[in-house]
Amino acid sequence: LSKHRILQSFLAIGLLITSGLFLKLCLASVIAARPLMTIVDLEHKATPTDVPEIEKYLDRMQLAIELFPSRADFYTLVGRYQSVLNQTKERSTEYVDPMRYFTQAVALEPTAFEPITWQVNYLYQQYDWTQDFDNKLQIALRIGKYEKLAQQILLPIVLGNWQNLTEVNKQTTHQMLHNMLSTSTYFFRQTLGLAVKYCVLDVLAAHASNAQQSNEINAKLTKQQNCP
Amino acid sequence: MSSIDASSYNNLHKPKVFAALLMLLSLIPWLHGAELDWEILLFSSLFMLLLGLVVLSRQVALLSAFVKLKLPLSLLLLWLGYCCLFLVPMPIEVVKWVSPNIVIAQQNYNAMISSTPLTISKALTVLEIAKIVCVICVFCLCYMFAQHLTQQSKLLKILFYSSALMAIYSQVNHYTSGQYELINAIQPFHSAWSTAVRGTFSYNNQYAVYLAMTIAIGLGLLVDNLKYEQQTLAFKTATEFMIHIVTTKHIVTILLLIVMMISFAGTDSRGGSLILVVATIITLLHYFLRTKNRKWSKNKTLITLGIVVVFTSIFFTSKSYDSFESYGLKDNGRSLLHTTALRIFKDYPILGSGPGTYSVIQHNYKDTGLGNTAMSKHAHNDYLELLATQGLLGGILLCLPLLLMLGSIFRYLPIDNVGSQLGCQVAIVALLLHSAIDFNFGTLALSVYFFAVVAVLLRIVEADKGANRRKGENIMSELEYIQLLAAMCKPETDVNVFQYTATQDIDELALFNLAVQHGVTALATPRLTTNETDKFNLFHQKNDAFNKHRKIATNFFDAEAIKLIKALVAQNIPFVVLKGFALARTIYPKPSMRTKTDVDILISPQDIIQVKQVFTEHGYVNPRGWEAKVMMNQMSQRKWLSDDFYVDFDVHLKISNNKRLENTLSLNQLLNSNQTDKDTGSHLVGFAHALLHAIFHLMNHRSEGDLIKLIWYYDIFLLNEKLNEQENNDFLQLVNEAGLSKVTIKALELTTQYFDSLAIHKIISALDPTMAAAEFDSMLTINSKKSVFLENLKNQPSLKIKWLLVKEMAFPPPAGIYAKYGRQNKQPLILLYVRRIVGGIIKYLRYPDAR
């Protein structure tokens, strides 16, 4: 055997091993595909009867993480499933805090908006408003202010707690509102609904991107009752 | 004539792997163009597996396979290595120094970290590396497999037909509002089928550029095929040619192209439409400005106008035109997206944020004017996205190999298969231009297609350069003339193999003389058509006239030869007809296509008296006037039919005059083959034996420095094509038994320089050079006459016979001298001997190459 032949054989073996490695990662993505598609439905209408399904998907996601451990979105998904499971009345498994999954996801992709948004969402639902939460909210708002998912999740939190927000967070929220209102009527209506609900129409008023939006906000303001 | 070094040659013959490669190439656009993570990883894994299998094969020596691509491939691998470096955790101090913003991003969340990789997302970088590995694998595979025209053509065709099928799928869904949709678009892309045609891609702009690439390739292939058929079938009128197009497979290709154009126009992609036009103009301008002959024939102009009219009509009734009317050339927020990428680049200038991480960093930099759409997950400019994620270093590492490869492609002026080459060039330019306004390389299928096309084009360019074509020179060498003749001789294939340069002035007289000298006038004629008459008019006239005479002479020659052969058969003398006369009747479509000057037969030495008697009875005489006893194992017989016309027979007692080869094939072996001439009832040499004979006959002449006729190479080419599996095995066995494997490999490699064929490469790869006998090694080189003579002398068994050989060569009997200088010559015999010796010395001095 020549030196070249031996080197070539090593290269071939390297290629075959890497091919296998990629196949493993591919398998992880395939395994995670179904849980990813189902989570939104379960988050909206999970009942105790869905527990076996949730547990099945959690097992799948654990396997996916084993196969591809650096995927932040896998950890986020496990965190979301764990939250759904915790919210169901008849938990069949031991309680697991989803926080560690969200934390791991944020550590893996610190600049991505999804993990921090889901983490903030979970903290808001489960824990009190703390300094740490404020800091995390600040990061989430800064990173995700122009992203649809972050807007959908964070907007109810910030509008519902307008008085608790720091100045920095209020400013970032203004940027977010400006972005939402100038994007489409759909987002304007959604935001308007939330502003009415949380009595912060005056916050919204400054961001009307056209006369129609101003008129609608003013109309709601005049009709607004039961607000302090 | 240059030869190929057997040790550096890679005969990659793995039909199953090649079929798998074609299948994957055709499949990859069908799964969203491999957009999802699992699709990327799956295709990367499969392409790597294929490359791994090929590399593992003994047929490939990687170092020599990529010898011409050492630098660009090394740079590509360096780029891959650079990207892998991003995954390695490094001490925080080091990262702070090389890419401080990575540390800031990490410490925003965790201030206690002591080490971190250079990327902000390991998973996304792994996915990007998978893409890079995939395109490098595809590039290597396509480059290794695209050795021959057939494989190049197959690779390009698969890209075209897969796209054509997708265009039909798109049209069906467009008119049924997506009722037959197999692949859903991935969010945020969700344009309705009735609004925009998008194939199986999520993003209609990517589908548009995919179509632009494959339309250009398909059009190029069609042009080449039509041109080739126009030349080979010699249509007299344009109507005849048009009828031919409409009634053959070409109409299917044309219809598919029309469907693809309709789909292209329906993509609603302004950029795509514009880019195809711009890329075509740039490529054609580049070609025509570099081509000295800038005259366009009437036909070419009409065809081009026709294509322009069809395309324009389709475009003006399409969604894309509506889109132009509505939006003009508005950039749809692209300038803001580009600004975002530049902001990231400003923060991560040297190394970038990590390969593939644009989607998880862009929102930190994007402008509010972009709204909250997920479209901003890409910079819509691949170059800026590359700079943002891989930094200046990554940009340079990728640009260098690309520039090197594209440079060698675009610096080269296409000679053969101009249509395909220009089509591929348009595809490359279209993708590169479109990447400045969209994200094409982000979709694996488009990157894969780009690198596949680059690899095939590099192969085509290399093949032409290997044939010593000199760019910018108007004078063709003799080798180039012979190659031109070889191109004229090639049998009909689905690829145009005959298109000769407009940049070179062809001396048609020299070409004709060479055609006569190399015995290919009958083969070269059918390839010359009206389309090339501007260039080959004189050649055509002379060749035509010559062939008319030759055909008449051949009829007389054959009739007389058949008479004699029948007489030998009637006498029950065992003999076999060899070489030209036999091959003309077995492997050529018409016997008249194989020119010949004599008839060679092999007889048993014990029948020589009887054979001579038959010849004498039929009026044949020995033209030499004497018979050599040692110098050669044959005798000549000639019959004069008129003052200038005769029939010659070479009666061989052994298969070769070369002492080392004379026992390679025996009469009994040859008689066992089943080839029988229906006209004469005589035995014709079988294919396996004929091939071996043709090879050592050629190599023997070559080693002696004689002229090697192109027709001999053509015989070898045709014989290879004709061998069935059994004959193929018989041939390999014969070669190995004779110890002629090295000689055979060399002869076949020489043949491929003129007549490349997969069958020949198959045989080369099946032969084992270690089975060769060392005694034949001298046949591998072109030797001097002196060394040939000395070797021949050495091979004689005794001193007496050695002396006889010298005597026969230097002092033939008077009859031989008179036969040479004419029986009526009145000069003294001694003077004729002196003339002969002086003539020999002059010849020796005049042709130093033959020494």
Boltz contact constraints between the chains, C-beta under 6 A:
constraints:
  - contact:
      token1: [A, 4]
      token2: [B, 63]
      max_distance: 6.0
  - contact:
      token1: [A, 8]
      token2: [B, 55]
      max_distance: 6.0
  - contact:
      token1: [A, 8]
      token2: [B, 62]
      max_distance: 6.0
  - contact:
      token1: [A, 11]
      token2: [B, 55]
      max_distance: 6.0
  - contact:
      token1: [A, 12]
      token2: [B, 52]
      max_distance: 6.0
  - contact:
      token1: [A, 12]
      token2: [B, 55]
      max_distance: 6.0
  - contact:
      token1: [A, 12]
      token2: [B, 56]
      max_distance: 6.0
  - contact:
      token1: [A, 15]
      token2: [B, 48]
      max_distance: 6.0
  - contact:
      token1: [A, 15]
      token2: [B, 51]
      max_distance: 6.0
  - contact:
      token1: [A, 15]
      token2: [B, 52]
      max_distance: 6.0
  - contact:
      token1: [A, 16]
      token2: [B, 52]
      max_distance: 6.0
  - contact:
      token1: [A, 18]
      token2: [B, 48]
      max_distance: 6.0
  - contact:
      token1: [A, 19]
      token2: [B, 45]
      max_distance: 6.0
  - contact:
      token1: [A, 19]
      token2: [B, 48]
      max_distance: 6.0
  - contact:
      token1: [A, 19]
      token2: [B, 49]
      max_distance: 6.0
  - contact:
      token1: [A, 22]
      token2: [B, 41]
      max_distance: 6.0
  - contact:
      token1: [A, 22]
      token2: [B, 44]
      max_distance: 6.0
  - contact:
      token1: [A, 22]
      token2: [B, 45]
      max_distance: 6.0
  - contact:
      token1: [A, 22]
      token2: [B, 130]
      max_distance: 6.0
  - contact:
      token1: [A, 23]
      token2: [B, 45]
      max_distance: 6.0
  - contact:
      token1: [A, 25]
      token2: [B, 41]
      max_distance: 6.0
  - contact:
      token1: [A, 26]
      token2: [B, 38]
      max_distance: 6.0
  - contact:
      token1: [A, 26]
      token2: [B, 41]
      max_distance: 6.0
  - contact:
      token1: [A, 26]
      token2: [B, 42]
      max_distance: 6.0
  - contact:
      token1: [A, 29]
      token2: [B, 37]
      max_distance: 6.0
  - contact:
      token1: [A, 29]
      token2: [B, 38]
      max_distance: 6.0
  - contact:
      token1: [A, 30]
      token2: [B, 38]
      max_distance: 6.0
  - contact:
      token1: [A, 70]
      token2: [B, 122]
      max_distance: 6.0
  - contact:
      token1: [A, 70]
      token2: [B, 123]
      max_distance: 6.0
  - contact:
      token1: [A, 71]
      token2: [B, 123]
      max_distance: 6.0
  - contact:
      token1: [A, 106]
      token2: [B, 109]
      max_distance: 6.0
  - contact:
      token1: [A, 109]
      token2: [B, 121]
      max_distance: 6.0
  - contact:
      token1: [A, 109]
      token2: [B, 360]
      max_distance: 6.0
  - contact:
      token1: [A, 110]
      token2: [B, 105]
      max_distance: 6.0
  - contact:
      token1: [A, 110]
      token2: [B, 106]
      max_distance: 6.0
  - contact:
      token1: [A, 110]
      token2: [B, 108]
      max_distance: 6.0
  - contact:
      token1: [A, 110]
      token2: [B, 109]
      max_distance: 6.0
  - contact:
      token1: [A, 111]
      token2: [B, 105]
      max_distance: 6.0
  - contact:
      token1: [A, 111]
      token2: [B, 120]
      max_distance: 6.0
  - contact:
      token1: [A, 111]
      token2: [B, 360]
      max_distance: 6.0
  - contact:
      token1: [A, 111]
      token2: [B, 361]
      max_distance: 6.0
  - contact:
      token1: [A, 111]
      token2: [B, 364]
      max_distance: 6.0
  - contact:
      token1: [A, 112]
      token2: [B, 360]
      max_distance: 6.0
  - contact:
      token1: [A, 113]
      token2: [B, 363]
      max_distance: 6.0
  - contact:
      token1: [A, 143]
      token2: [B, 364]
      max_distance: 6.0
  - contact:
      token1: [A, 146]
      token2: [B, 366]
      max_distance: 6.0
  - contact:
      token1: [A, 146]
      token2: [B, 372]
      max_distance: 6.0
  - contact:
      token1: [A, 147]
      token2: [B, 363]
      max_distance: 6.0
  - contact:
      token1: [A, 147]
      token2: [B, 372]
      max_distance: 6.0
  - contact:
      token1: [A, 148]
      token2: [B, 372]
      max_distance: 6.0
  - contact:
      token1: [A, 151]
      token2: [B, 372]
      max_distance: 6.0
  - contact:
      token1: [A, 179]
      token2: [B, 368]
      max_distance: 6.0
  - contact:
      token1: [A, 179]
      token2: [B, 372]
      max_distance: 6.0
  - contact:
      token1: [A, 183]
      token2: [B, 371]
      max_distance: 6.0
  - contact:
      token1: [A, 183]
      token2: [B, 372]
      max_distance: 6.0
